[in-house]
């Protein structure tokens, strides 16, 4: 088989890809800069038969894979922490932050990239999301986390067996419970865990509202996921000691169910009766943080003025005297906001000696504009 024939086959292959891309309006990746390629347009017409126009299904899939990405990175960081001698807590928190950032980016264009049930319910509580969408959002988030936890467990099953000898346990010398779910510190009371979870979830939602509010800092949309990811790193680093900063029910409950099924047993739910705290309490904290922002920060931010908006300024502004000796003072000015601000005098005050200004003394709008 001559090498010339191999070169011909390669050229023919790429030519077919190029031709197919032109026919489907999806250029070959090598033709364009990576950032300009429409990665969601299938190169083969056959796959277009499976495109769904159901918005609920689209949002479900976006939340499913967004939460999957979040958990797969964050959960794998615990595996590295458990099975290696490098006990770097910051590396764990950093992986969770990156997972949050990538998870949000995954679903941002379809569902908004909530990837956390408390974000969904908190947005619904302030009217930013219809309550009718909450069920399929939450379902996608929980199922995505469950699948990610299952993949992680079976990916590290050999190291698990070597580490604990096949006897799964939550805590202890060979405890690996934190690989899949969250658990409280043995010396921390459950009431403190409740308080800690309210603080963490409240801070999470408050700062998310700060980042997303276009009337506040007006952050570029492309920076939302990055800033939220950085905030999650700081949150986990600062509040991870008591109960692992359990602020995401989807990240906790489905993997906890999986833990019970794969050998950890009923201890995953019976251990200090902690299981209900990361499932329900974050919603309470999320509501508190969201409404604190709305009531005490968001609603007090002035609305931005747009082109065409008008504002009236009441002020006395003396004008130069005219040729007939009259002097005028502007007492009301209406300014029209635009790229070229327009000033319109709405009321004038005449100052003729010994007389009160009358309607006849006031110049018409055209003369006033010329006089100014």
Secondary structure as the mmCIF struct_conf table of DSSP 4:
data_model
#
loop_
_struct_conf.conf_type_id
_struct_conf.id
_struct_conf.beg_label_comp_id
_struct_conf.beg_label_asym_id
_struct_conf.beg_label_seq_id
_struct_conf.end_label_comp_id
_struct_conf.end_label_asym_id
_struct_conf.end_label_seq_id
HELX_RH_AL_P HELX_RH_AL_P1 UNK A 3 UNK A 23
TURN_TY1_P TURN_TY1_P1 UNK A 24 UNK A 25
HELX_RH_3T_P HELX_RH_3T_P1 UNK A 29 UNK A 31
BEND BEND1 UNK A 32 UNK A 32
HELX_RH_3T_P HELX_RH_3T_P2 UNK A 34 UNK A 36
TURN_TY1_P TURN_TY1_P2 UNK A 39 UNK A 40
BEND BEND2 UNK A 41 UNK A 41
BEND BEND3 UNK A 43 UNK A 44
HELX_RH_3T_P HELX_RH_3T_P3 UNK A 45 UNK A 50
HELX_RH_AL_P HELX_RH_AL_P2 UNK A 55 UNK A 83
BEND BEND4 UNK A 84 UNK A 85
HELX_RH_AL_P HELX_RH_AL_P3 UNK A 89 UNK A 107
TURN_TY1_P TURN_TY1_P3 UNK A 108 UNK A 111
BEND BEND5 UNK A 116 UNK A 116
HELX_RH_AL_P HELX_RH_AL_P4 UNK A 117 UNK A 125
TURN_TY1_P TURN_TY1_P4 UNK A 126 UNK A 127
BEND BEND6 UNK A 128 UNK A 129
HELX_RH_AL_P HELX_RH_AL_P5 UNK A 131 UNK A 155
BEND BEND7 UNK A 156 UNK A 156
HELX_RH_AL_P HELX_RH_AL_P6 UNK A 157 UNK A 164
TURN_TY1_P TURN_TY1_P5 UNK A 165 UNK A 166
BEND BEND8 UNK A 170 UNK A 172
TURN_TY1_P TURN_TY1_P6 UNK A 173 UNK A 174
HELX_RH_3T_P HELX_RH_3T_P4 UNK A 177 UNK A 179
TURN_TY1_P TURN_TY1_P7 UNK A 180 UNK A 180
BEND BEND9 UNK A 181 UNK A 181
TURN_TY1_P TURN_TY1_P8 UNK A 186 UNK A 187
BEND BEND10 UNK A 188 UNK A 188
HELX_RH_AL_P HELX_RH_AL_P7 UNK A 190 UNK A 212
TURN_TY1_P TURN_TY1_P9 UNK A 214 UNK A 217
HELX_RH_AL_P HELX_RH_AL_P8 UNK A 221 UNK A 243
BEND BEND11 UNK A 244 UNK A 244
HELX_RH_AL_P HELX_RH_AL_P9 UNK A 249 UNK A 259
HELX_RH_PI_P HELX_RH_PI_P1 UNK A 260 UNK A 264
TURN_TY1_P TURN_TY1_P10 UNK A 265 UNK A 266
HELX_RH_AL_P HELX_RH_AL_P10 UNK A 267 UNK A 270
HELX_RH_3T_P HELX_RH_3T_P5 UNK A 271 UNK A 273
TURN_TY1_P TURN_TY1_P11 UNK A 275 UNK A 276
HELX_RH_PI_P HELX_RH_PI_P2 UNK A 277 UNK A 281
HELX_RH_AL_P HELX_RH_AL_P11 UNK A 282 UNK A 296
TURN_TY1_P TURN_TY1_P12 UNK A 297 UNK A 297
HELX_RH_3T_P HELX_RH_3T_P6 UNK A 298 UNK A 300
BEND BEND12 UNK A 301 UNK A 301
HELX_LH_PP_P HELX_LH_PP_P1 UNK A 302 UNK A 305
TURN_TY1_P TURN_TY1_P13 UNK A 307 UNK A 308
STRN STRN1 UNK A 310 UNK A 318
TURN_TY1_P TURN_TY1_P14 UNK A 323 UNK A 324
BEND BEND13 UNK A 325 UNK A 325
STRN STRN2 UNK A 328 UNK A 336
BEND BEND14 UNK A 338 UNK A 340
STRN STRN3 UNK A 342 UNK A 350
TURN_TY1_P TURN_TY1_P15 UNK A 353 UNK A 354
BEND BEND15 UNK A 355 UNK A 355
TURN_TY1_P TURN_TY1_P16 UNK A 359 UNK A 361
BEND BEND16 UNK A 362 UNK A 362
HELX_LH_PP_P HELX_LH_PP_P2 UNK A 363 UNK A 364
HELX_RH_AL_P HELX_RH_AL_P12 UNK A 365 UNK A 371
#
